Amino acid sequence: MKIHVIFVILFLILSCKNQDQITIPLNFQKDLIPEGITINPKTQTIFLNSLRHSKIVSCYIDGSNPKDFITDNQYSYLPGFGMFVKGDTLYALGNSLSKKNNKSILLLLNVKTGAFINSFSPKDTSFKYLNDLAVTPNGDVFITESNSNKIYTLQSKKAVLEVFLETDEVKNANGITISDDGKYLYIASNEKGIRIVDRQTKRIINQPNQDYTGIDGLKFYKNTLIGIVNAKKGEENGIYQYFLNEKNTGITRKEKIFTFKDESKISTTFSISNGYMYFVLNTQIDNLDSESGQIIDEKKLEKYQLMKLRIVD
């Protein structure tokens, strides 16, 4: 009887552990090279964009029903970067990979039908790299520009993409997210670490910290920040949880919650739904020539794997 009870307990522990990390095969073309990812919480639909084909694909959260959401260059879309779903709108960033005749776009689509809503580009024609975005509860959009020291915004009451913040304190920013109450922006600078910005005053309220650099995707989650670190060396890379103080105005500590088994496949951004984070384990960005947009070695391309990782509260 005791042995039976022990066996049952071990089985339950292992079953729970298996549910913490689930790998889901994705049946998209192997040369998609996905970068941005987001989830429509109403329909549990995942959207991925493509650096290789300048399009957006979708499937259900279990990997079923894979299809093109918009086709290559539809609505003048470009190689895809950050994406976000807010209400019935999918916000999608894109940039031409070549520095020559560089273009950038923020594309707004109906998340149910894929119908065009609007698109925006910076007025300044110098080289831009619109990387990631966050959307506030009232619909204001904030965008990192990784080639400079600027954060762009699209205010819900305006129809123009303009500079919100310009300072070396957010130079070469990548991931960006916002507190649930919309008060604070969290910006991942590759030079200064995670910077916390008071939206109302535009004041940076924390000190730079090199220990919090190298972050790609960044999300606010229950008084913490979750970040994918992929720009450091060896075991320094991985997924980290950064714990905030009670007022969400400072980082108190960090904890590594996931280690990459194969760093060469490069995980980039992620989305959170129902206590789980979802990200592509093997984006294969390292197999894409960023200037020409061509695959370096087609023989190395493999089927994409989506990781479903439970976030421990």
Beta strands, then each sheet from edge to edge (+ up, - down):
strand 1: 21-26
strand 2: 34-40
strand 3: 45-50
strand 4: 56-60
strand 5: 67-70
strand 6: 80-86
strand 7: 89-95
strand 8: 104-110
strand 9: 116-120
strand 10: 130-135
strand 11: 141-145
strand 12: 150-154
strand 13: 162-166
strand 14: 173-178
strand 15: 184-189
strand 16: 193-198
strand 17: 203-204
strand 18: 215-221
strand 19: 224-229
strand 20: 238-244
strand 21: 251-258
strand 22: 271-273
strand 23: 276-280
strand 24: 304-310
sheet 1: 1+ 24- 23+ 22-
sheet 2: 2+ 3- 4+ 5-
sheet 3: 6+ 7- 8+ 9-
sheet 4: 10+ 11- 12+ 13-
sheet 5: 14+ 15- 16+ 17-
sheet 6: 18+ 19- 20+ 21-
end
